[in-house]
Amino acid sequence: MTLLHLDLQVIGSAAGWQVKLVRDGAEVAEHTMARATGQGAQPAVAGGLTPAELDAVLQRIRARTCQAADPERLGTQLYAGLVAPVWPQIDAALAGIERLELGLDLHGARELAYLPWELMRGPDGYLARGLDRGGSVVEVAITRRNPRATIAFPPLRHPLRYLFVIGTALNDSVRAGAECFGVLRLIGDRIQQRIIQRPSQTELGALVEAFQPHVIHLISHGEIDPATGAASLRLYDDTIDREVTVGGDALAERLVRKAVAPAMVVLSACASGAPLAPGDCEPLATSLVRAGVPIVIAMAGEIDDVACRLFARSFGEALAQDQPPVWAAMTGRRAALRSTELPADAVDWAMIELFLGGDIASDVAVAPAADNPDAALIDGWLRRSDVDLLPSFNGKRSAAPFCGRLDIVEAFYQLMAERRPPVLCITARPPSNEPLSQLGKRRTLIELTATATRDGHVPVPLLLHRKHPEGYPRSEAELLRRLASAIKRTRAAYGLAPRDGVLAGALTATDQDAWSDALTADLVALRDDARTTHALIAQRSGNVVVLLNDVHEYGTGTPYLLQTLVTSFGLGAAGRVIPVVLTFRYGSPHDDTLLDVTEGEKRRSCFGPPMRLEPFAPGEDMLAYQRVLLQPYRSAPDAATRRWFLELRQRPMVDRVQRWFAKGTQGYPGKLWSDGFQVALEAAMPDEANNFRGIVRPASDDDLLALVRKQP
């Protein structure tokens, strides 16, 4: 698309502010924006809002008590003061243009940065809505340009490394951020995700340094110091076991490590953008850009769930589909502006703000997999995996999306970094009177298999289940034969040269010591051949990891595996650790064996503390329900094929939703695709008169986003 980038450079002076319209470094026009008399820095406009009136409008926006005329009056005043005098020059430059970026350079007038310039409204409506040019649409992005430290950052290339940081406990106050987290996790299986909850500041810095993310998405509370106007986020401090406020400079120290910045930071926290209150402090997001982050997306205030969902959906799809994320965010903003789900006086769409370094192009996009051999390799490994990685029907998932289990995923990362013992045991207790645990053991291993693949490791999955055509192995030799077959399938999936397995030959004899040595030899050969064949795996020091499901069903193979086969090197040997992940359901004859080796007096050092699968906790269950409702995964009934979102604006409604869906799931992930969950959904749907019970509402994102991409 044809892009026109114009800068509006603003510099303070005694008479007001000098505004220069700049194109390609050359001044096109200029004017002086008059200063209103009063405490705060405000543009003076004849017949416009008085300083007291403007302050009152901002106060109502912060309190979410806007009057019907507030957004239009404020937007008109901001446009009249800043843009109207140079609009003829802008309009004349729009011939043949499809996208217009108005970059606001306020670093010479930081006292104006508190105002919501994204709300600017011209004679034909809000600029963010786009400009109708007689049958064509000029998309408009209002960005905030700032000087950026010239340090390195990773180019946006698939597979993206996306780090979610949940800074505080998930509750109502960060529901929009939580939903943003949930929606983005639904989009694009190519994204390599890592999620950490309530890290200390030290842990956050170390994690950023180790993971080297392209995108950091920080979900937290934001607040403004009423005395200074300075913005801060609330993060956990493990040294005092409570949350503390962290300002922009301190946050930048944690996110920019060893002179390398992430390519993008998303701050899903109110007050992380323009503070909407006068003061001499710059927006928190500006501090990150100044420290070297190229693109920061921030929130000026509390964002309605609808606006957040539309933004997140459009933004997430851009990352997954190789589109410019800045312009995708603008599409989401425009969709929120046009949404009939928001009140006419809502300004949530204008609260999503984009901060860019002065040297960064707004049309930068993620490099497609076709231009990135690494992404193509990983996509191929996932497709050829020996695991059902949830193929789609008609573009929709065939199983419920992975929900929760953040502690287990993080433990898996620690396992692969050899920062915990080499055997990760995941345990579950089934609900009373039910044969299956319903806690998602196999689904968790599927997710870990995909995570390992995207991270440059080589998973060897043996994810057996009750309905598997070959059943479970019931002896030591049968377990090893299954592992030998799994190794062979993995070699084929990774395109490695055929190799006669040592284990297959060893199993012709009865020497169990020779069996374990042969298994180690085959696994180490798999790792070495993968590193030799694929530079990506070698660069990331990729390792083999064996994943075993339902090990309590392995007959005599169960004690053999737990007591003999795995050692302090996993399934490897000294200097060649091969980590293992296994799941175990209590209620079998082998319960005592597992307890002995993991927790009892005979505890073996190769086992770390077991990770227990439990029903979803309050808060975690709400995220799970929302993720499932937003991502259809069944072909019938009709309600299961449509997208829904939860209405969570009031505490009584949250309690009602939790009780309603808990009837169908009892918090068990395995029941999210059950008929009981569908019964709860259908009971909460609109009735024939379209009267909503207040629990679920249709999510018409697809239609609305498609519409705004075509029309202003």
BELGIVEN-V219951 format. One record per residue. N is the residue number from 1. RES is the residue in three letters. NEAR is the number of other C-alpha atoms within 8 Angstrom. D_CENTER is the distance of its C-alpha to the mean C-alpha in Angstrom with 1 decimal. Layout:
((N:RES:NEAR:D_CENTER) (N:RES:NEAR:D_CENTER))
//
This chain:
((1:MET:4:27.3) (2:THR:7:29.8) (3:LEU:9:28.2) (4:LEU:9:30.3) (5:HIS:10:29.0) (6:LEU:12:31.2) (7:ASP:12:30.9) (8:LEU:12:32.4) (9:GLN:13:33.5) (10:VAL:14:34.7) (11:ILE:11:37.1) (12:GLY:9:38.8) (13:SER:7:42.6) (14:ALA:5:45.3) (15:ALA:6:45.7) (16:GLY:10:42.1) (17:TRP:14:39.5) (18:GLN:13:40.2) (19:VAL:13:37.8) (20:LYS:13:37.8) (21:LEU:13:36.4) (22:VAL:13:35.6) (23:ARG:10:35.1) (24:ASP:6:34.8) (25:GLY:5:36.0) (26:ALA:6:39.1) (27:GLU:9:39.9) (28:VAL:9:40.5) (29:ALA:9:41.5) (30:GLU:10:41.5) (31:HIS:9:42.4) (32:THR:8:42.6) (33:MET:12:40.4) (34:ALA:11:42.6) (35:ARG:11:41.6) (36:ALA:10:42.2) (37:THR:5:44.3) (38:GLY:6:42.5) (39:GLN:4:40.3) (40:GLY:7:37.0) (41:ALA:10:36.5) (42:GLN:8:36.7) (43:PRO:12:38.0) (44:ALA:11:41.4) (45:VAL:10:41.9) (46:ALA:4:45.3) (47:GLY:4:45.1) (48:GLY:8:41.5) (49:LEU:11:40.0) (50:THR:8:41.9) (51:PRO:11:40.1) (52:ALA:7:40.4) (53:GLU:8:39.1) (54:LEU:10:36.0) (55:ASP:9:35.3) (56:ALA:8:35.6) (57:VAL:11:33.3) (58:LEU:10:30.5) (59:GLN:10:31.3) (60:ARG:11:30.9) (61:ILE:10:27.6) (62:ARG:10:26.3) (63:ALA:7:27.8) (64:ARG:6:26.6) (65:THR:7:30.2) (66:CYS:12:30.7) (67:GLN:7:34.0) (68:ALA:7:34.2) (69:ALA:7:35.5) (70:ASP:10:33.3) (71:PRO:12:30.6) (72:GLU:8:33.2) (73:ARG:10:35.6) (74:LEU:13:33.1) (75:GLY:14:31.6) (76:THR:11:35.1) (77:GLN:13:36.2) (78:LEU:14:33.4) (79:TYR:13:34.1) (80:ALA:11:37.8) (81:GLY:13:37.7) (82:LEU:10:35.4) (83:VAL:9:35.4) (84:ALA:10:38.4) (85:PRO:9:41.0) (86:VAL:11:39.3) (87:TRP:8:38.1) (88:PRO:8:41.1) (89:GLN:9:40.2) (90:ILE:8:36.6) (91:ASP:7:37.8) (92:ALA:7:40.3) (93:ALA:7:37.6) (94:LEU:9:35.6) (95:ALA:5:37.9) (96:GLY:5:36.0) (97:ILE:11:32.6) (98:GLU:10:29.5) (99:ARG:12:27.0) (100:LEU:14:28.0) (101:GLU:13:26.1) (102:LEU:12:27.7) (103:GLY:12:26.7) (104:LEU:12:27.8) (105:ASP:12:29.2) (106:LEU:14:29.9) (107:HIS:9:30.2) (108:GLY:9:34.0) (109:ALA:11:33.7) (110:ARG:10:30.9) (111:GLU:11:32.7) (112:LEU:10:31.5) (113:ALA:11:27.7) (114:TYR:13:27.5) (115:LEU:9:28.3) (116:PRO:12:25.9) (117:TRP:9:27.2) (118:GLU:10:24.5) (119:LEU:14:26.8) (120:MET:15:29.8) (121:ARG:13:32.0) (122:GLY:12:34.8) (123:PRO:4:37.8) (124:ASP:6:35.8) (125:GLY:7:32.8) (126:TYR:11:29.5) (127:LEU:11:28.7) (128:ALA:14:25.0) (129:ARG:11:26.4) (130:GLY:12:27.7) (131:LEU:11:31.4) (132:ASP:9:33.7) (133:ARG:7:36.0) (134:GLY:4:38.4) (135:GLY:5:36.5) (136:SER:7:33.6) (137:VAL:12:30.5) (138:VAL:13:29.5) (139:GLU:12:25.9) (140:VAL:14:25.6) (141:ALA:11:23.0) (142:ILE:12:23.9) (143:THR:13:22.3) (144:ARG:12:23.3) (145:ARG:12:24.7) (146:ASN:14:25.3) (147:PRO:10:27.0) (148:ARG:13:24.7) (149:ALA:8:25.8) (150:THR:5:26.6) (151:ILE:8:24.6) (152:ALA:8:22.7) (153:PHE:11:19.1) (154:PRO:8:17.7) (155:PRO:7:18.1) (156:LEU:10:15.3) (157:ARG:10:16.1) (158:HIS:13:14.8) (159:PRO:11:13.7) (160:LEU:12:10.9) (161:ARG:13:10.0) (162:TYR:13:6.4) (163:LEU:12:6.8) (164:PHE:13:5.3) (165:VAL:13:8.7) (166:ILE:14:10.1) (167:GLY:14:13.4) (168:THR:13:15.5) (169:ALA:6:16.4) (170:LEU:11:14.6) (171:ASN:7:17.4) (172:ASP:8:18.6) (173:SER:7:18.3) (174:VAL:12:14.5) (175:ARG:11:14.2) (176:ALA:13:12.8) (177:GLY:12:9.9) (178:ALA:11:9.5) (179:GLU:13:9.8) (180:CYS:12:7.3) (181:PHE:10:4.7) (182:GLY:11:7.1) (183:VAL:14:7.6) (184:LEU:10:4.7) (185:ARG:8:5.2) (186:LEU:10:8.7) (187:ILE:10:9.0) (188:GLY:11:10.5) (189:ASP:6:11.5) (190:ARG:11:12.3) (191:ILE:11:9.0) (192:GLN:12:9.7) (193:GLN:10:7.1) (194:ARG:10:8.4) (195:ILE:11:7.9) (196:ILE:12:10.9) (197:GLN:9:12.6) (198:ARG:11:15.2) (199:PRO:14:16.1) (200:SER:10:19.4) (201:GLN:10:19.6) (202:THR:8:21.3) (203:GLU:8:18.8) (204:LEU:11:16.0) (205:GLY:12:18.2) (206:ALA:8:19.2) (207:LEU:8:15.8) (208:VAL:12:14.8) (209:GLU:9:18.3) (210:ALA:6:18.0) (211:PHE:7:14.6) (212:GLN:8:15.1) (213:PRO:12:11.6) (214:HIS:14:11.6) (215:VAL:13:8.7) (216:ILE:13:8.2) (217:HIS:12:6.1) (218:LEU:13:8.9) (219:ILE:16:9.6) (220:SER:15:13.3) (221:HIS:12:16.7) (222:GLY:12:18.5) (223:GLU:10:22.3) (224:ILE:10:25.2) (225:ASP:9:28.4) (226:PRO:6:31.1) (227:ALA:4:33.7) (228:THR:8:32.0) (229:GLY:13:29.3) (230:ALA:13:26.9) (231:ALA:16:23.2) (232:SER:15:21.3) (233:LEU:13:18.3) (234:ARG:14:18.9) (235:LEU:15:17.9) (236:TYR:14:19.6) (237:ASP:12:22.8) (238:ASP:7:24.0) (239:THR:4:27.4) (240:ILE:5:28.3) (241:ASP:7:25.9) (242:ARG:7:24.7) (243:GLU:9:22.3) (244:VAL:8:23.4) (245:THR:8:22.8) (246:VAL:10:21.5) (247:GLY:11:22.5) (248:GLY:13:21.2) (249:ASP:9:23.4) (250:ALA:8:22.5) (251:LEU:10:18.8) (252:ALA:11:19.4) (253:GLU:9:21.4) (254:ARG:12:18.5) (255:LEU:11:16.1) (256:VAL:13:18.9) (257:ARG:11:20.6) (258:LYS:5:23.9) (259:ALA:7:24.0) (260:VAL:10:20.7) (261:ALA:14:17.9) (262:PRO:16:14.3) (263:ALA:14:14.5) (264:MET:12:12.2) (265:VAL:13:11.0) (266:VAL:11:9.3) (267:LEU:13:11.2) (268:SER:14:10.5) (269:ALA:17:14.0) (270:CYS:14:17.3) (271:ALA:16:19.9) (272:SER:19:17.6) (273:GLY:15:19.2) (274:ALA:14:22.9) (275:PRO:15:24.5) (276:LEU:12:26.7) (277:ALA:10:29.6) (278:PRO:11:32.2) (279:GLY:10:32.3) (280:ASP:8:32.5) (281:CYS:10:29.0) (282:GLU:12:26.5) (283:PRO:14:22.9) (284:LEU:14:20.6) (285:ALA:13:18.4) (286:THR:11:21.7) (287:SER:12:22.1) (288:LEU:14:19.1) (289:VAL:18:20.4) (290:ARG:12:23.8) (291:ALA:11:22.6) (292:GLY:15:21.4) (293:VAL:17:17.8) (294:PRO:14:18.4) (295:ILE:13:15.9) (296:VAL:15:14.6) (297:ILE:13:13.3) (298:ALA:16:14.6) (299:MET:17:16.0) (300:ALA:15:19.8) (301:GLY:14:20.1) (302:GLU:11:18.9) (303:ILE:12:17.1) (304:ASP:8:18.2) (305:ASP:9:15.9) (306:VAL:9:17.2) (307:ALA:13:16.6) (308:CYS:13:13.0) (309:ARG:12:12.5) (310:LEU:14:14.4) (311:PHE:16:12.7) (312:ALA:13:9.2) (313:ARG:13:10.9) (314:SER:13:12.9) (315:PHE:13:10.5) (316:GLY:12:8.2) (317:GLU:11:11.6) (318:ALA:12:12.9) (319:LEU:13:10.7) (320:ALA:11:11.6) (321:GLN:9:15.1) (322:ASP:10:16.2) (323:GLN:11:16.7) (324:PRO:13:16.8) (325:PRO:12:13.7) (326:VAL:11:16.1) (327:TRP:10:18.2) (328:ALA:13:15.5) (329:ALA:12:14.6) (330:MET:12:18.3) (331:THR:13:18.5) (332:GLY:16:16.1) (333:ARG:15:18.3) (334:ARG:13:21.4) (335:ALA:13:20.4) (336:ALA:14:19.9) (337:LEU:9:23.3) (338:ARG:6:24.9) (339:SER:8:23.5) (340:THR:6:26.3) (341:GLU:5:24.1) (342:LEU:8:24.2) (343:PRO:6:27.6) (344:ALA:6:29.5) (345:ASP:10:29.5) (346:ALA:9:25.7) (347:VAL:10:24.2) (348:ASP:12:20.6) (349:TRP:12:20.0) (350:ALA:10:21.6) (351:MET:14:19.5) (352:ILE:12:16.6) (353:GLU:14:17.9) (354:LEU:12:17.5) (355:PHE:15:19.1) (356:LEU:14:20.2) (357:GLY:15:22.5) (358:GLY:8:25.9) (359:ASP:6:25.9) (360:ILE:9:22.7) (361:ALA:5:23.1) (362:SER:9:21.0) (363:ASP:8:21.1) (364:VAL:9:19.4) (365:ALA:10:17.4) (366:VAL:13:15.7) (367:ALA:10:18.6) (368:PRO:10:19.2) (369:ALA:11:19.7) (370:ALA:7:23.4) (371:ASP:6:23.7) (372:ASN:11:21.8) (373:PRO:8:23.8) (374:ASP:10:21.2) (375:ALA:12:18.7) (376:ALA:10:21.6) (377:LEU:8:22.7) (378:ILE:11:19.6) (379:ASP:9:19.4) (380:GLY:8:23.1) (381:TRP:11:22.7) (382:LEU:10:20.2) (383:ARG:7:22.6) (384:ARG:7:25.5) (385:SER:10:24.1) (386:ASP:9:26.5) (387:VAL:8:23.8) (388:ASP:7:23.0) (389:LEU:9:19.4) (390:LEU:7:19.4) (391:PRO:7:21.2) (392:SER:8:21.0) (393:PHE:8:23.9) (394:ASN:4:24.3) (395:GLY:5:20.7) (396:LYS:10:19.4) (397:ARG:14:18.4) (398:SER:10:21.5) (399:ALA:8:20.0) (400:ALA:11:17.6) (401:PRO:9:14.0) (402:PHE:7:13.2) (403:CYS:8:12.8) (404:GLY:8:12.9) (405:ARG:8:14.8) (406:LEU:9:12.7) (407:ASP:7:16.1) (408:ILE:8:17.2) (409:VAL:11:14.3) (410:GLU:11:14.9) (411:ALA:8:18.6) (412:PHE:10:18.3) (413:TYR:8:17.0) (414:GLN:10:19.9) (415:LEU:14:22.2) (416:MET:9:21.5) (417:ALA:7:22.1) (418:GLU:8:25.4) (419:ARG:7:24.6) (420:ARG:8:25.7) (421:PRO:12:28.5) (422:PRO:16:28.2) (423:VAL:14:28.2) (424:LEU:16:25.2) (425:CYS:13:26.6) (426:ILE:13:24.6) (427:THR:12:27.0) (428:ALA:14:27.3) (429:ARG:10:30.0) (430:PRO:13:30.7) (431:PRO:8:31.4) (432:SER:4:35.1) (433:ASN:4:37.3) (434:GLU:7:34.5) (435:PRO:5:34.7) (436:LEU:6:30.9) (437:SER:12:28.4) (438:GLN:11:25.9) (439:LEU:12:23.3) (440:GLY:10:21.4) (441:LYS:13:23.0) (442:ARG:10:23.0) (443:ARG:8:19.6) (444:THR:10:18.2) (445:LEU:11:20.2) (446:ILE:11:19.0) (447:GLU:9:15.4) (448:LEU:10:16.8) (449:THR:12:18.9) (450:ALA:10:16.2) (451:THR:10:14.3) (452:ALA:11:17.8) (453:THR:13:18.5) (454:ARG:11:15.5) (455:ASP:9:16.4) (456:GLY:12:19.9) (457:HIS:13:21.6) (458:VAL:13:24.1) (459:PRO:12:23.6) (460:VAL:11:26.8) (461:PRO:11:26.0) (462:LEU:11:28.7) (463:LEU:11:27.0) (464:LEU:10:30.2) (465:HIS:10:30.5) (466:ARG:6:33.5) (467:LYS:5:33.8) (468:HIS:8:33.5) (469:PRO:4:36.6) (470:GLU:4:37.8) (471:GLY:9:37.1) (472:TYR:10:36.4) (473:PRO:12:38.4) (474:ARG:11:41.1) (475:SER:10:42.6) (476:GLU:12:42.0) (477:ALA:8:43.1) (478:GLU:10:41.2) (479:LEU:12:37.9) (480:LEU:11:38.6) (481:ARG:10:39.6) (482:ARG:10:36.2) (483:LEU:9:34.5) (484:ALA:12:36.7) (485:SER:8:35.7) (486:ALA:12:32.0) (487:ILE:12:32.5) (488:LYS:9:34.5) (489:ARG:9:31.8) (490:THR:13:29.2) (491:ARG:12:31.6) (492:ALA:10:32.0) (493:ALA:11:28.3) (494:TYR:8:27.9) (495:GLY:6:31.1) (496:LEU:10:33.1) (497:ALA:6:36.9) (498:PRO:6:38.6) (499:ARG:4:40.0) (500:ASP:4:42.4) (501:GLY:9:40.7) (502:VAL:10:42.6) (503:LEU:13:41.6) (504:ALA:9:43.1) (505:GLY:8:46.4) (506:ALA:11:46.3) (507:LEU:10:45.9) (508:THR:6:49.4) (509:ALA:6:50.7) (510:THR:5:50.4) (511:ASP:7:49.5) (512:GLN:6:46.2) (513:ASP:6:45.8) (514:ALA:8:46.0) (515:TRP:12:43.3) (516:SER:10:40.8) (517:ASP:8:41.8) (518:ALA:11:41.4) (519:LEU:13:37.9) (520:THR:11:36.9) (521:ALA:11:38.6) (522:ASP:12:36.8) (523:LEU:13:33.4) (524:VAL:12:34.1) (525:ALA:8:35.6) (526:LEU:11:32.4) (527:ARG:12:30.4) (528:ASP:8:33.0) (529:ASP:9:33.3) (530:ALA:13:29.6) (531:ARG:13:29.5) (532:THR:8:32.7) (533:THR:7:31.7) (534:HIS:8:28.1) (535:ALA:8:27.6) (536:LEU:9:23.9) (537:ILE:12:24.4) (538:ALA:11:27.2) (539:GLN:7:25.2) (540:ARG:8:22.5) (541:SER:9:25.3) (542:GLY:13:24.0) (543:ASN:10:25.7) (544:VAL:14:26.6) (545:VAL:12:25.2) (546:VAL:12:27.0) (547:LEU:14:25.4) (548:LEU:13:27.9) (549:ASN:14:27.6) (550:ASP:14:30.2) (551:VAL:10:32.4) (552:HIS:12:34.6) (553:GLU:10:36.0) (554:TYR:13:37.4) (555:GLY:9:40.9) (556:THR:9:42.7) (557:GLY:14:39.8) (558:THR:13:37.7) (559:PRO:10:39.9) (560:TYR:10:40.5) (561:LEU:10:36.8) (562:LEU:11:36.2) (563:GLN:8:39.5) (564:THR:8:40.4) (565:LEU:9:38.1) (566:VAL:12:35.1) (567:THR:9:36.2) (568:SER:8:35.0) (569:PHE:14:33.6) (570:GLY:14:31.8) (571:LEU:15:33.4) (572:GLY:14:34.3) (573:ALA:10:37.0) (574:ALA:6:37.6) (575:GLY:4:35.5) (576:ARG:8:33.7) (577:VAL:11:31.3) (578:ILE:16:29.7) (579:PRO:16:27.1) (580:VAL:13:27.2) (581:VAL:12:24.9) (582:LEU:13:26.9) (583:THR:14:26.7) (584:PHE:12:29.7) (585:ARG:12:30.7) (586:TYR:10:33.4) (587:GLY:7:36.5) (588:SER:8:38.0) (589:PRO:5:41.1) (590:HIS:9:39.0) (591:ASP:10:37.4) (592:ASP:7:39.9) (593:THR:9:39.2) (594:LEU:9:35.5) (595:LEU:10:36.2) (596:ASP:11:38.8) (597:VAL:13:36.7) (598:THR:13:33.5) (599:GLU:9:34.9) (600:GLY:8:38.7) (601:GLU:5:41.5) (602:LYS:8:41.2) (603:ARG:11:37.6) (604:ARG:7:36.8) (605:SER:7:35.0) (606:CYS:12:32.8) (607:PHE:14:30.9) (608:GLY:12:28.4) (609:PRO:8:28.1) (610:PRO:10:27.0) (611:MET:9:23.6) (612:ARG:7:24.4) (613:LEU:12:22.6) (614:GLU:8:23.3) (615:PRO:9:22.8) (616:PHE:10:19.7) (617:ALA:7:20.4) (618:PRO:6:20.6) (619:GLY:8:17.3) (620:GLU:10:15.5) (621:ASP:11:17.7) (622:MET:9:16.6) (623:LEU:13:12.9) (624:ALA:10:14.4) (625:TYR:10:16.8) (626:GLN:13:14.5) (627:ARG:13:12.3) (628:VAL:12:15.7) (629:LEU:12:17.3) (630:LEU:12:14.8) (631:GLN:12:15.0) (632:PRO:13:18.7) (633:TYR:12:19.9) (634:ARG:12:23.7) (635:SER:8:26.5) (636:ALA:7:28.5) (637:PRO:7:29.3) (638:ASP:7:28.4) (639:ALA:9:26.1) (640:ALA:13:23.9) (641:THR:11:23.5) (642:ARG:10:22.2) (643:ARG:12:19.1) (644:TRP:11:19.3) (645:PHE:11:17.6) (646:LEU:8:18.8) (647:GLU:9:20.9) (648:LEU:9:20.3) (649:ARG:7:22.1) (650:GLN:6:24.8) (651:ARG:8:25.2) (652:PRO:6:27.8) (653:MET:12:25.6) (654:VAL:10:22.8) (655:ASP:8:25.6) (656:ARG:9:27.0) (657:VAL:9:23.8) (658:GLN:10:23.4) (659:ARG:8:27.1) (660:TRP:9:27.1) (661:PHE:13:24.5) (662:ALA:9:25.6) (663:LYS:10:28.8) (664:GLY:14:27.4) (665:THR:13:25.1) (666:GLN:8:26.4) (667:GLY:10:22.8) (668:TYR:12:23.2) (669:PRO:12:20.3) (670:GLY:10:23.1) (671:LYS:12:24.4) (672:LEU:11:21.4) (673:TRP:10:23.1) (674:SER:10:26.5) (675:ASP:7:29.0) (676:GLY:10:28.9) (677:PHE:14:25.4) (678:GLN:12:26.6) (679:VAL:9:29.7) (680:ALA:12:27.6) (681:LEU:11:25.6) (682:GLU:8:28.8) (683:ALA:6:30.5) (684:ALA:11:27.8) (685:MET:11:27.9) (686:PRO:11:30.1) (687:ASP:7:33.7) (688:GLU:5:36.1) (689:ALA:5:36.7) (690:ASN:6:33.0) (691:ASN:7:33.2) (692:PHE:11:29.8) (693:ARG:8:30.0) (694:GLY:8:27.1) (695:ILE:12:24.7) (696:VAL:14:22.9) (697:ARG:12:23.0) (698:PRO:8:22.5) (699:ALA:8:19.3) (700:SER:7:21.1) (701:ASP:8:18.2) (702:ASP:6:19.5) (703:ASP:7:22.9) (704:LEU:10:22.1) (705:LEU:13:19.8) (706:ALA:8:22.5) (707:LEU:8:25.1) (708:VAL:11:23.9) (709:ARG:8:23.4) (710:LYS:7:27.2) (711:GLN:7:28.7) (712:PRO:11:28.6))
//
